[in-house]
Structures are given as structure tokens and as C-alpha cells.
């Protein structure tokens, strides 16, 4: 019985051949995802401003078991929490990517914009 060639990776597969074709362009995908995220953030902020406008334009609006002044303070706190959340969901992945990219070579780091 003949021994198979040790250089072959799998039966019928040779290591010599054309390089694989590029299937996806990551820059276009990343740009599209960033645009969608920006649109989503703008829509969230527009919805927040609409709720604020409704609440401020209706003088009898208040949170149950709170007065009008306390309700406005609660609304202000929720607005701050929403803006902080929108900022954090964009900043934390960027920070993680920078930490991972610190292990890359200089050529790989130039391809990515943080």
C-alpha cells in the first residue's frame, strides 16, 4: 500500500493554487453600519425631544405620586441617563477595539479608524 504524500493537507487538496478571492469589502459594511447607528441615534434623540415637548407643553402632566417640579427633575434625570447611554454604547466598543488593536502590527492599525 502506498503512503499518501505528507505535504497534502487533506486528501485531494493541494497547497499550491490561486489565493482565495475576496468575498466581502469590510469598509463598505462598516460604513453602512455606522450610518445606520447614527440614524438610530438621531431617531432616539428626536423621540426624546418629542416626549419632552409633550411633557413641557402640557402643564398638568406629571409622574404619578410626584408633583410637577419633581416630575420635571425626574424627566431631566432620565434625559441625562438616555444621553449617557447613547454615548456609552458608542464609546465602549471603540475603547475595546483600541485595546485589541494595541496587539496588532502598525499596518493593521492604519486600516481601522476608531
The 8 nearest C-alpha neighbors of each residue, nearest first, counted from 0:
[[1, 2, 3, 4, 5, 10, 7, 11],
 [0, 2, 3, 4, 5, 10, 7, 6],
 [1, 3, 4, 0, 5, 6, 7, 10],
 [4, 2, 5, 1, 7, 10, 6, 0],
 [3, 5, 6, 7, 2, 8, 1, 10],
 [6, 4, 7, 3, 8, 2, 9, 10],
 [7, 5, 4, 8, 14, 13, 3, 9],
 [6, 8, 13, 5, 9, 4, 12, 14],
 [9, 7, 12, 6, 13, 10, 14, 5],
 [8, 10, 12, 7, 11, 13, 6, 14],
 [11, 9, 12, 7, 8, 13, 3, 4],
 [10, 12, 9, 13, 7, 8, 14, 3],
 [13, 11, 9, 10, 8, 7, 14, 15],
 [12, 14, 15, 7, 11, 8, 16, 9],
 [13, 15, 16, 12, 7, 8, 6, 17],
 [16, 14, 13, 17, 12, 18, 7, 6],
 [15, 17, 14, 18, 13, 19, 12, 20],
 [16, 18, 19, 15, 20, 14, 13, 21],
 [19, 17, 20, 16, 15, 21, 14, 22],
 [20, 18, 17, 21, 22, 16, 15, 23],
 [19, 21, 22, 18, 17, 23, 24, 16],
 [22, 20, 23, 19, 24, 18, 25, 17],
 [21, 23, 20, 24, 19, 25, 18, 28],
 [24, 22, 21, 25, 28, 27, 26, 20],
 [23, 25, 26, 27, 28, 22, 21, 29],
 [24, 26, 28, 27, 23, 29, 30, 22],
 [27, 25, 29, 28, 24, 30, 31, 23],
 [26, 28, 30, 29, 25, 24, 31, 32],
 [27, 29, 25, 31, 26, 30, 32, 24],
 [28, 30, 32, 26, 31, 27, 25, 33],
 [31, 29, 27, 33, 32, 28, 26, 34],
 [30, 32, 34, 28, 33, 29, 27, 35],
 [33, 31, 29, 35, 34, 30, 36, 28],
 [32, 34, 36, 30, 31, 35, 37, 29],
 [35, 33, 37, 31, 36, 32, 38, 30],
 [36, 34, 32, 38, 37, 33, 39, 31],
 [35, 37, 39, 33, 34, 38, 32, 40],
 [36, 38, 40, 34, 39, 35, 33, 41],
 [39, 37, 35, 41, 40, 36, 42, 34],
 [38, 40, 36, 42, 37, 41, 35, 43],
 [41, 39, 43, 37, 38, 42, 36, 44],
 [40, 42, 38, 44, 43, 39, 45, 37],
 [43, 41, 45, 39, 44, 40, 46, 38],
 [44, 42, 40, 46, 41, 45, 47, 39],
 [43, 45, 47, 41, 46, 42, 48, 40],
 [46, 44, 42, 48, 47, 43, 41, 49],
 [45, 47, 49, 43, 44, 48, 42, 50],
 [46, 48, 44, 50, 45, 49, 43, 51],
 [49, 47, 51, 45, 46, 50, 52, 44],
 [50, 48, 52, 46, 51, 47, 53, 45],
 [49, 51, 53, 47, 52, 48, 54, 46],
 [52, 50, 48, 54, 49, 53, 55, 47],
 [53, 51, 49, 55, 50, 54, 56, 48],
 [52, 54, 50, 56, 51, 55, 57, 49],
 [53, 55, 51, 52, 57, 56, 60, 50],
 [56, 54, 52, 57, 53, 51, 58, 60],
 [57, 55, 53, 54, 52, 58, 51, 60],
 [56, 58, 54, 55, 60, 59, 53, 52],
 [57, 59, 60, 56, 55, 54, 67, 61],
 [58, 60, 57, 61, 67, 54, 56, 55],
 [61, 59, 58, 57, 54, 62, 67, 55],
 [62, 60, 67, 70, 63, 59, 66, 65],
 [61, 63, 70, 65, 64, 60, 66, 67],
 [62, 64, 65, 61, 66, 70, 60, 67],
 [63, 65, 62, 66, 61, 70, 69, 67],
 [66, 64, 62, 63, 69, 70, 67, 61],
 [65, 67, 69, 68, 70, 61, 64, 62],
 [66, 68, 70, 61, 69, 71, 65, 60],
 [69, 67, 71, 70, 66, 72, 65, 61],
 [70, 68, 72, 66, 71, 67, 65, 73],
 [69, 71, 73, 67, 68, 72, 61, 62],
 [70, 72, 74, 68, 73, 69, 75, 67],
 [71, 73, 75, 69, 70, 74, 76, 68],
 [72, 74, 70, 76, 71, 75, 77, 69],
 [75, 73, 71, 77, 72, 76, 78, 70],
 [74, 76, 72, 78, 73, 77, 71, 79],
 [77, 75, 73, 79, 78, 74, 72, 80],
 [76, 78, 80, 74, 79, 75, 81, 73],
 [79, 77, 75, 81, 76, 80, 74, 82],
 [78, 80, 76, 82, 77, 81, 83, 75],
 [79, 81, 77, 83, 78, 82, 84, 76],
 [82, 80, 84, 78, 83, 79, 77, 85],
 [81, 83, 85, 79, 84, 80, 86, 78],
 [84, 82, 80, 86, 81, 85, 87, 79],
 [83, 85, 81, 87, 86, 82, 80, 88],
 [86, 84, 82, 83, 88, 87, 81, 89],
 [85, 87, 83, 84, 89, 88, 90, 82],
 [88, 86, 90, 84, 89, 85, 91, 83],
 [89, 87, 85, 86, 90, 91, 84, 92],
 [88, 90, 87, 86, 91, 92, 93, 85],
 [91, 89, 87, 93, 92, 88, 86, 94],
 [90, 92, 94, 93, 87, 89, 88, 95],
 [93, 91, 95, 94, 90, 96, 89, 88],
 [92, 94, 96, 90, 91, 95, 113, 97],
 [95, 93, 91, 97, 92, 96, 90, 98],
 [94, 96, 92, 98, 97, 93, 91, 99],
 [97, 95, 93, 99, 98, 94, 100, 92],
 [96, 98, 100, 94, 95, 99, 101, 93],
 [97, 99, 95, 101, 96, 100, 94, 102],
 [98, 100, 96, 101, 97, 102, 95, 103],
 [101, 99, 97, 103, 102, 98, 96, 108],
 [100, 102, 98, 99, 103, 97, 104, 108],
 [103, 101, 100, 99, 104, 98, 97, 108],
 [104, 102, 100, 101, 107, 108, 105, 99],
 [103, 105, 107, 106, 108, 102, 101, 100],
 [104, 106, 108, 107, 109, 103, 110, 101],
 [107, 105, 109, 108, 104, 110, 103, 111],
 [106, 108, 105, 104, 109, 110, 103, 111],
 [109, 107, 105, 110, 106, 111, 103, 100],
 [108, 110, 106, 107, 111, 105, 112, 104],
 [111, 109, 108, 107, 112, 106, 105, 26],
 [112, 110, 109, 108, 113, 107, 100, 26],
 [113, 111, 110, 109, 108, 93, 97, 96],
 [112, 93, 111, 97, 96, 94, 92, 108]]
